[in-house]
């Protein structure tokens, strides 16, 4: 079927790109995953990477070695291909407890409803470091700030609870790229964006008292929460539409405010959103998390406070 042919084309594209680009992909360091996370195997071909794990004073590093013909500096491209395929085709987008629900939602929606499109976008982003699209009728290069390319999240060990500090692979470089787009689309430059926005977390801890830049726990969530519904729609169109909104399967048409002042307006907007799903489309829903977190019950309490929070959020 069409998806099978697309997956074969995706794998062939990776094989061709390895041959054509011996220097390797733009997001190669994001595919360097050490045994501290994978528990058993490293993600690179033997001899292809010299990697140093992160610790409480160091953020980790990866230096690529020339493997010679036919791979040269493409030591991790095989792992990256499997990572993209697994994330998209098994719909495994997972923000791993980081404040990246909005960009993760676009990846999840795209994977579940337009997998071929997701494979193409993910491949373009991994190899070139950007997604070419349009914005206000003009070509637009969607890419993160330079420091993101040098991050090695796969060399940050698990925390004391045996959990990762952040995602690795496609999930991380996708959400970092789209997360920073919120500010870049607003006219800011990378020089204006705090160095802690999509910085890695690790055993060096949180907060300004530490010498290494570390993302504050809620910074990116607040960054996305600050976007209006129209900003969110524009953000969606960049990834799904590639320009003007036409009647195709990737079209972001409208934003619906489920927190409108009147209950009648909320119900109307929710009905319109539901009608899209009933016709075979899809909807991504942004929910303000604060009411849920503030109402989180203790063990001895029932779920009534969560229901109240849901009402406040307009999520009922």
N, C-alpha and C positions, 0 to 999 in steps of 0.2 A: 504494500500500500504506500501512500504518499509519505507517511512518517518513516517507514522502513527505508525508503529511498533517501530521505533527508538525513537519517542517521548515517547511512553509508557515505553520503556526500560529505557530512561533517567529519567523519574519520579520514576520508581521503584528503580533505582540505588540510587537516593537521599534518598529515604525511607530507603533503606538498609544501606547506609552510616551513616545516623543519628543513627541507631541502633548499628552499629559496632564501631562508633567513638564518644563516649559520650563527649569527650573533645572538640569536634567541629572542624570546618575546619580551614585551615591555613589562609585564607583570610576573616575570620569572621568579622573583624572590618570594612572591606570594604562594608559589607552588613548592617551596622548600619546607618540608614537614619532617621533623626529626622523630626519633623513636620515643622521645619523652611524651609526645602526643599520640603518635600512632601505636605505641606500646610494643611494636614488634619490628616494623620495617621503616626505613627512610624512603623518601619519595623520589630520590634521584638515582641516576645510573652510577654505578660504582666508579669512583674517581672523578666524577663530574662536578662535585661541589665540596668546598671546604667550609663547613658550617660551625659556628660557635653558639651554644645555647645561651639564652638570657639567664640572668640571675638577679639578685637584689640590687646590683649597681650597674648592670649592663643589659641592653635591649636585644642582644643577639645579632648575628650577622651571617651572611652567606656570600661566598666568592666563587664564581663559576670558573671551571677549568676546561681547557680545550680537549675534547674527547677525540678529535680527528674525524675524518670522513667515516660515516655520513652525518654524525650528530653534532660535532663541533661543540657549541655552547648550549645545546638543547638537552641538557641533562634531566630536566623536569617536565618536558612537554608531554610525555606519555602519561604521567600522573595527572597533569592538568586536564588532558582530554577526558580521562575517566572521571575526574572531579566534576567537570561541567556536565557530562552525560548523566552522572548519578544525581546531581543536584536538580537538573531540569527534568529528566525523564522519570525519576522516582519522586519528584516534587519534594525534595528534601531541604528547601530553603529554611534556615534556622538561624535566628539572630543571636543565639547563645547568650541570653541575658543582657545584651547590650542595647543601648537606646537607638535602635535602628529599625523600628517596626515599619515606618513609612516606605523606605526603599526596599526592605525585605518583602513588603506586600506587593510591590510591582514585580519583583522577581518571581514570587509565588504565583501571582495571577497570570503572568506571561507563561510560566512553565505549565500551568494547569490548563490553559485555554489556547495557547498558541506556541506549542513546544518547538516547532521548526523555527519560528521567529526568535525564540529565546536562545536556541543553539547558535543562530547566526550572530545575534547581538553579543552573546557571551564570548564567542570566538573572536569577533572583531575587537572587543575590549581587551581580552587577554593578550592578543598579539600586538595590537597597535597602541594600547594604552588609552584609547578614547573611543567614543561612539560618535560617528558623524551623523548629524540630524539637521533639522531646521528650526529656527526660532524667529518668530515674527516675519516669516517669509524669506529669511536669509540663512545660508549655511551656518551651522553652529557646531563647534567641536566640544563635546561633552567629555570633560576629563577632570581628574582630581588635581590637587596641588602637588608639586614635585616630591615633597617628602613622603607621600604615600607609596610611591614606587619603590622606595628603599626599605620599607618595612618588611620584617620577616616574622609574621605572626606564628608561623609553624615551628619556630624555635623557642617560643615562650612556653616553659613547662606548665603542667597543670597546677592548680592552686592547692591549698591544704585540704580542700574537700574533694580532691581528685577530679576537678572540673576545669575545662579550659577557660581562660580569661576572655577570649573572643573567638569568633569563627576564623577559619582559614580557607584559602582557596577562593572560589568564585563568590561565595557569600560575602566575604570581607571586602574584596576589591570592587565588587558591584555596589555594595551599600556605601562604601567610602566615596566612590565616584558620584553616586546619585545624592548622597547626603550633603556633600559640599555644594552640589549644584543649586540647592535652595538659596544659598548666599550668592553664588556666582551669577545666577540668573537675576538677582536683585541689583546687580551692578557692582558688587564688591569684587575686589581682587584677592588673590591668595595672600598678599601682604596684609590684607585687612582681616583675614580669618585667623582666629586664635590657633596657635600651634598645638593646642590640646584637642582641637576638633578632629576626631578620628585618629588621634594618637593611640598607640597600643597601650593596653593595660598589662600589668605583670607583677612579679613579686616585689618590684621597687615601690609599689603602693600608689595611693591617690594623694592629690593635693599639691598646692604651690610650694610647700616646704621641701618637696623632693626636687633633686637637681634634674631628673629626667622628665620630659613632657609626658603627661599621662592624661588621658581623657577623663574629665570629671564625670561622675556617674550619670548625671542627667543632662549633660550639655547638649548632646545631639538630639535627644528627645525634645528639649526646649527649643532647639533650632528648628525642628520640624513643626512643633506645636505653634510656633510663631507665624507659620505660613497661613494665609487666608485660604478660603475654599477655592478662589480663583487661582491662587498660586499653585495649589495642589493640582488643579485641572491642567494648568500649563505644564507643570512638572510631569504629569501623566502623558500628555501629548508628545512630549519630547521623546519618550521611549516607545510609545505604542503607535503613534500616527506618522512619524517622520514628516511632519508638515501639517497641511490643512486636514481638517476632519472630514473624511469621506465615508461612504457606507461600506467600509471594509471591516475585517474581523479584528483589527487592532485599534479601532477608533475610540478615543475618549471624547464623549459628546458633551457631558454636562456634569456639574457638581451639585449635589443635593445637601442642603443644610439640615441635618437631623437634630440640630439643637436650636431650631427656630423658636421664637418667643412663644408662639401659640401651639397647642397640642394639635390643632387641626392642620397647621402648616407642616408640622413634623410628620403627621400621618400621610398627608398628601405626598410629601417628598419621598417617604419610605415606600409608598405604593408605587411611585414612578420608578424607583430604584429596583424594586422587586419585579416589576414588569419586564425590565431588561433581562433579568435572570431567567424569567419564564420563557422568553423568546430565544434563549440560548446564549445570551451575552453574559457578562460578568461584572461585578461591582467590587471595588475595594473600599473598605470602610475605615475611616480614621476615628478612633475613640480616644478621648482625653483620659489618660490613665489616672490622674491625680485622685478623682473621687473614689476609684476602686481601691487605690493604695491606702487612702486615709480611712476607708471603711473596712479594711482587712480585719476580720474578726479574730479574737483569740480563740484558743482551742475550746474553751468552755462556752463560747457564744454560738448562736445559730447563724444562718445565712441571711437574716433579715437585713442587716446593714449593707450587704452586697447588693441586695435587691433595691434598696434605697439609692445606692450609688448608681446603679444601672438606670434608674429613673432620671436621676439628675443628669447623667451623661446623654440622655436621649437615646439610649441603646436598647430600650425595651421594644 
